[in-house]
Amino acid sequence: MNPRRFIAAPWFATAFALLAVLISAGVLWTKRSRERGVVPDPQPLLPAEESVPPAKNGGPTSVWTQFRGSDQGRASPDQAVPLSWSETSNVAWKTELPGAGASSPVVSENEVWLTVALQGGGSLRAIGLDKATGKLLHDIELFKVASPPPTHKVNSLASPTPVLDKDRLWVSFGTHGLGCVRMSDGKVLWTNVSLKFDDEKMGPGASPILAGNLLVMQCDGTDERFIAGVNKDTGEVVWKTPRSNAIAQAIPYRKAFSTPVFQALNEVPQLISSTSYRLFGYQPETGKELWGAETPGFCPVPVPLVRSNWIYVCTGFNKAELWAFRYEQDGKPPQRVWKTNRSAPLVPSPVLAGDYLYMITDSGIASCLEAASGRLLWNERVGGTYWASLVHARARIYCFAEDGTTTVLSAGPQFKALAKNRLNGEIMATPAVAEHALFVRTKTHLYRLQINAARP
């Protein structure tokens, strides 16, 4: 056949033109789909992922000890978590939970722990599951509530995330009490119900953290507003520091749900705490207020990000902005370097990775900024409603939407959506990362997601 006559045939020209139109339409569809937060089905797992061996117990990569882990939402660089999953792929196990709650899982060497509320909030409990199999090992009641108060429609009485260290687990149910559990046998070592404050039908939110020998709790109610340090071994209150910024407005303006951060600024250990209209620094041992910096919003939820002498804080409701502070001199308030009011979240905490800061709004707009300057590098709608905080793992940003969809983005100065994955159930809690696995809590189940896993 003469190639020139073949190419010159009328039908070939028509077919070529049609092919060009289809290609153009496909490119336009993909572009518009991404703008709407829709991306094509996930690509197959990368070959490098398929060859990753399961981790063995032992070492920092096998545990996730508190809300957002020990590195503010960043997993260890060698954590080979999956890119893609579904109800039938890359699920090591899926366990039905015995009660309601929105606390995040925490992971010890051998177990996964979280809190639940049963009987409509009348029984507040800690549960422990076998990390390898998902089998329920412990179901421990810490508090009975005679008349459970109402909560916000998306909250529960079991929303604060526990914190663990070695063989101890500390749990909080807000104003209903703190407790300590010995994980090896499930024995309750102590409880404390003295830190009372009014949740005003909204439920608890702030999670406890460890600072040396103290368990630190942020207690911002509509009446009492304070931060407290409790002896982690006995439950005794060591110090209780009222918030120094008086708020005259009505009830919601006094609330806050943020969790404090224990970090060194200029090599001085401090508790950095975000509350309505102010960011505070406290001395961990005594609770002494070291400094305060004014912020414009109330009822903040996201946890401050701290790196070196920089602090990044989401200001909260009424004035949803992200402010970047630099701490220059001990005893003096940090100075604001930049701020942005574009796509600042009200609930999900941002994450820092390298030179970039990533955040997602409650309505599903993701963005990347230069951490030093605040310059916006990309701002894209990925879709969904968000309560869970962002997680950074393996040069990716994981965005967990309420409807069970997780959008995986490439970490870097250019926007790139890598995958969308769906589980059956609502995701309110921030997942944990340990042993090359994602531990994801939905409204009814806990999943272990892992490369090449096949659920029994």
RODOVEX-690510 format. One line per 2 residues: for each residue x, y, z of C-alpha. Coordinates in steps of 0.001 Angstrom, whole numbers, always signed. Layout:
N
X:Y:Z | ...
END
This chain:
456
+0:+0:+0 | +1213:+3487:-855
+1609:+5333:+2472 | +1037:+8731:+840
-2284:+7622:-729 | -3311:+6106:+2659
-2654:+9366:+4521 | -4282:+11478:+1802
-7533:+9513:+1855 | -10586:+11632:+2909
-11621:+9203:+5657 | -8175:+9454:+7280
-8424:+13248:+7528 | -11848:+12961:+9112
-10678:+10349:+11609 | -7597:+12371:+12502
-9725:+15481:+13118 | -12115:+13500:+15321
-9211:+12086:+17316 | -7837:+15596:+17877
-11237:+16774:+19140 | -11472:+13834:+21550
-7995:+14467:+22928 | -8740:+18175:+23418
-12038:+17352:+25122 | -10265:+14895:+27437
-7654:+17452:+28462 | -10366:+20057:+29103
-12444:+17556:+31099 | -9481:+16618:+33282
-8628:+20275:+33904 | -12202:+21182:+34818
-12567:+18037:+36910 | -9530:+18972:+38967
-10951:+22467:+39439 | -14121:+20854:+40807
-12079:+18571:+43058 | -12592:+15489:+40870
-9627:+13465:+39686 | -9519:+10253:+37665
-9520:+6909:+39443 | -6302:+6175:+41391
-3421:+4837:+39379 | -1965:+1422:+40294
+461:+1395:+43193 | +3973:+2411:+42377
+6478:-455:+41962 | +8571:+971:+44794
+5583:+675:+47106 | +4813:-2878:+46150
+8269:-4006:+47261 | +8138:-2401:+50707
+8399:-5084:+53443 | +6189:-4816:+56545
+7895:-3163:+59490 | +8803:-4982:+62658
+7936:-3730:+66104 | +10467:-1461:+67751
+11728:+2055:+67149 | +10001:+5393:+66601
+8283:+4359:+63353 | +6223:+1723:+65157
+4426:+4141:+67508 | +2193:+7229:+67241
+1858:+8524:+70773 | -486:+11535:+70735
-2787:+13693:+68637 | -952:+14324:+65319
+2025:+12251:+66491 | +5304:+13515:+67881
+6099:+15700:+64858 | +2912:+17763:+64374
+1294:+15667:+61673 | +4476:+14529:+59921
+5251:+10837:+59722 | +8836:+9572:+59728
+10365:+9806:+56216 | +10771:+6032:+55949
+7091:+5301:+56582 | +5927:+3598:+53367
+2193:+4167:+53726 | -98:+3275:+50811
-1085:+5681:+48072 | -4300:+3874:+47164
-6858:+1722:+48967 | -10504:+705:+49020
-12757:-1545:+51086 | -11204:-4533:+49307
-7581:-3514:+48739 | -4685:-2625:+51042
-6811:-3255:+54152 | -4940:-5341:+56725
-7948:-5363:+59053 | -11204:-3548:+59762
-12733:-3686:+63244 | -16159:-2476:+64306
-15950:-116:+67278 | -18164:-663:+70324
-19162:+2987:+70780 | -19238:+6513:+69409
-16366:+8986:+69384 | -14081:+11190:+67340
-10776:+10711:+69161 | -7826:+9806:+66973
-6111:+6443:+67413 | -2760:+6307:+69185
-392:+3409:+68584 | +1935:+1633:+70989
+4393:-1153:+70138 | +1662:-3784:+70160
-1723:-2067:+70435 | -3943:+691:+69077
-5913:+2773:+71596 | -8807:+5222:+71364
-11794:+6369:+73415 | -15495:+5720:+72961
-18764:+6793:+74557 | -21514:+4223:+75120
-25108:+4555:+76304 | -25465:+7991:+74757
-22458:+9262:+76701 | -23351:+7569:+79978
-20273:+5311:+79883 | -16903:+6814:+78864
-14301:+4203:+77981 | -10824:+3488:+76593
-10425:+568:+74202 | -7280:-1223:+73051
-6957:-3348:+69898 | -4237:-5725:+68811
-2124:-3837:+66283 | -1455:-6873:+64102
-4983:-8301:+63926 | -7409:-5582:+65042
-8837:-7857:+67741 | -10412:-6004:+70679
-8217:-6670:+73749 | -9342:-4045:+76285
-12648:-2280:+76957 | -12220:-148:+80082
-14820:+2119:+81657 | -13302:+5186:+83313
-16360:+7356:+84010 | -20109:+7044:+84354
-22174:+10124:+83479 | -25589:+10084:+85116
-27146:+12653:+82791 | -25031:+12959:+79624
-25178:+16527:+78307 | -25926:+17253:+74648
-23023:+17979:+72304 | -22602:+19672:+68954
-24072:+17526:+66181 | -20605:+16544:+64889
-18987:+16140:+68316 | -19139:+13525:+71070
-18046:+13094:+74669 | -15128:+10967:+73382
-13394:+13444:+71077 | -10074:+14258:+72831
-7251:+11965:+71684 | -5337:+9963:+74328
-1586:+10203:+74832 | +656:+7251:+75670
+4179:+6584:+76892 | +5697:+3147:+77563
+3008:+1191:+79481 | +798:+4170:+80365
-2194:+5672:+78565 | -3754:+8975:+79606
-7247:+9883:+78460 | -9433:+12965:+78703
-13175:+13404:+78405 | -13025:+17174:+78914
-14936:+18399:+81926 | -16024:+14802:+82716
-12540:+13789:+83801 | -8980:+12638:+83174
-7656:+9156:+83746 | -4568:+6961:+83517
-4596:+3310:+82379 | -1859:+696:+82580
-1975:-755:+79094 | -476:-4159:+79858
-3419:-5256:+82013 | -6007:-2489:+81511
-5957:-1371:+85153 | -7161:+2193:+85858
-4391:+3774:+87971 | -6105:+7070:+88736
-8904:+9417:+87720 | -9402:+13139:+88289
-12738:+14967:+87963 | -11685:+18285:+89539
-10987:+20244:+86308 | -14502:+21528:+85699
-15582:+23968:+82997 | -18767:+24564:+81017
-18811:+23047:+77515 | -22169:+24711:+76776
-23664:+21760:+74902 | -20723:+21551:+72515
-18645:+18724:+73975 | -14884:+18440:+74591
-12181:+18939:+71982 | -8704:+19697:+73357
-6426:+16652:+73740 | -3966:+16118:+76611
-212:+16207:+75990 | +2815:+15223:+78055
+5387:+17782:+79165 | +8027:+16075:+81289
+6319:+14665:+84368 | +3097:+16551:+83687
-64:+15868:+81766 | -1161:+19234:+80351
-4790:+20056:+79579 | -6291:+23124:+77966
-9689:+23892:+79536 | -11448:+26761:+77785
-15080:+26736:+78811 | -17787:+29335:+78605
-17258:+30089:+82303 | -13823:+28935:+83474
-10901:+29404:+81059 | -7561:+27941:+82147
-4690:+25589:+81349 | -3595:+22987:+83882
-642:+20719:+84629 | -1390:+17369:+86333
+1115:+14932:+87805 | +1075:+12104:+85263
+1762:+9439:+87931 | -803:+10473:+90557
-3401:+12676:+88844 | -2766:+15492:+91326
-3155:+19039:+89943 | +278:+20694:+90129
-722:+24060:+88680 | -3770:+25745:+87179
-3334:+29032:+85324 | -6353:+31159:+84387
-6321:+32850:+80997 | -5234:+36442:+81511
-7287:+37923:+78655 | -10760:+38654:+79956
-13537:+38230:+77384 | -16738:+40184:+77888
-18668:+38774:+74931 | -21297:+36069:+75148
-20727:+32318:+75451 | -19185:+31121:+72161
-16495:+33798:+72172 | -14897:+32283:+75283
-14605:+28717:+73997 | -11555:+27074:+72436
-10837:+23514:+71322 | -7157:+23723:+70385
-4514:+21401:+71841 | -1313:+22959:+73282
+2180:+22242:+71928 | +5230:+21438:+74065
+8217:+22841:+72177 | +11466:+24749:+72687
+11690:+28342:+71466 | +15268:+29617:+71397
+16152:+26405:+73269 | +13721:+27278:+76100
+10961:+24621:+76568 | +7530:+26217:+76505
+3857:+25371:+76225 | +2405:+27199:+73226
-1354:+27526:+73574 | -3954:+29028:+71235
-7191:+30358:+72705 | -9790:+32998:+71891
-8157:+36267:+70876 | -4673:+35358:+72142
-1699:+33054:+71678 | +96:+32229:+74955
+3455:+30879:+76060 | +3682:+29146:+79465
+6476:+27697:+81587 | +5816:+23930:+81651
+6943:+23236:+85229 | +4944:+26003:+86917
+2310:+27165:+84445 | +3651:+30706:+84662
+2554:+32870:+81756 | +5666:+33901:+79815
+4057:+35991:+77090 | +851:+36644:+75169
+254:+37798:+71589 | -3104:+39142:+70429
-4979:+37333:+67637 | -8288:+38354:+66012
-10496:+35236:+66194 | -12366:+33211:+68787
-12918:+29507:+69506 | -9801:+28238:+67673
-9593:+24515:+66917 | -6377:+23907:+64884
-3188:+23142:+66806 | -377:+25719:+66449
+2582:+24663:+64304 | +5996:+25329:+65842
+9379:+25003:+64172 | +12603:+26568:+65397
+11496:+30037:+66594 | +8487:+30233:+64236
+4855:+29763:+65318 | +1971:+29413:+62866
-1532:+29778:+64296 | -5040:+29669:+62818
-7001:+32450:+64473 | -10434:+30823:+64636
-13960:+31955:+63934 | -15096:+35463:+62995
-11631:+36171:+61595 | -10354:+32983:+59937
-6741:+33806:+59184 | -3332:+32154:+59460
-724:+34217:+61320 | +3008:+33523:+61284
+4988:+34696:+64318 | +8721:+34740:+64990
+9930:+34432:+68570 | +12966:+36679:+68964
+13548:+37348:+72652 | +12775:+35358:+75790
+10020:+36895:+77856 | +8786:+39028:+74975
+5772:+38201:+72798 | +6607:+36826:+69349
+6275:+39283:+66484 | +3959:+38665:+63571
+5863:+38333:+60290 | +2998:+37714:+57893
-661:+36732:+57772 | -3147:+35472:+55203
-6937:+35393:+55135 | -7149:+33208:+52030
-8429:+29668:+52599 | -7554:+29537:+56305
-9142:+26524:+58057 | -11464:+26681:+61044
-11054:+23043:+62156 | -8379:+20962:+60315
-4840:+21658:+61513 | -2267:+22539:+58799
+1045:+20751:+58396 | +4607:+21951:+57779
+6905:+19979:+55502 | +10264:+21363:+54411
+9916:+24962:+53263 | +6170:+24724:+52725
+3017:+24953:+54794 | -94:+23067:+53659
-3666:+23595:+54802 | -7198:+22664:+53827
-10400:+24512:+54605 | -13442:+22890:+56115
-15052:+23102:+52648 | -12211:+21365:+50795
-9925:+24075:+49382 | -6279:+22989:+49723
-3352:+25371:+49530 | +420:+25531:+49787
+2367:+28538:+51065 | +6025:+29380:+51514
+6519:+29028:+55256 | +8980:+31936:+55513
+7078:+34512:+53462 | +3461:+33361:+53297
+3526:+33536:+49488 | +713:+31458:+48044
+2025:+28800:+45646 | -1216:+26996:+44851
-4851:+27042:+45936 | -7129:+24301:+44589
-10543:+22894:+45402 | -10319:+19162:+46053
-13889:+18793:+47283 | -15482:+17460:+50442
-16021:+18607:+54016 | -13100:+18313:+56459
-12730:+17850:+60211 | -9598:+15674:+60307
-6193:+17369:+60210 | -3703:+16957:+57389
-1059:+14218:+57525 | +2284:+14356:+55701
+3870:+11029:+54781 | +6218:+9900:+52012
+6304:+13311:+50271 | +2511:+13336:+50152
-272:+15270:+51843 | -3220:+13126:+52922
-6593:+14927:+53131 | -9319:+12932:+54904
-12867:+14111:+54101 | -15948:+13521:+56218
-17625:+11310:+53590 | -14812:+8722:+53756
-12893:+10029:+50735 | -9161:+10644:+51053
-7447:+12857:+48492 | -3687:+12333:+48250
-1669:+15315:+47014 | +1976:+15585:+46066
+3928:+17638:+48594 | +5662:+20467:+46771
+5274:+23885:+45151 | +3175:+22543:+42240
-330:+21186:+42733 | -713:+17540:+41798
-3500:+15209:+42887 | -2187:+11638:+43054
-5214:+9582:+44106 | -8705:+9561:+45579
-9639:+6668:+47847 | -12959:+5832:+49459
-13943:+3960:+52621 | -17462:+3233:+53803
-18157:+5595:+56667 | -17579:+9119:+57909
-14076:+10280:+58893 | -13971:+12858:+61687
-10783:+11762:+63485 | -7235:+12421:+62286
-5527:+9112:+61360 | -2313:+7800:+62890
+784:+6524:+61046 | +2888:+3643:+62370
+4600:+524:+61038 | +4122:+1600:+57394
+365:+1732:+57964 | -2422:+4283:+58243
-4812:+3716:+61151 | -8055:+5366:+60088
-11096:+5766:+62321 | -14505:+6145:+60707
-17758:+6688:+62556 | -18183:+2956:+63100
-14861:+1182:+62394 | -11094:+1327:+62735
-8991:+348:+59706 | -5357:-607:+59286
-4386:+358:+55718 | -1135:-1085:+54438
+538:-1828:+51100 | -182:-5309:+49735
-2432:-6130:+52694 | -5371:-8428:+52128
-8096:-8299:+54773 | -9096:-11772:+56052
END
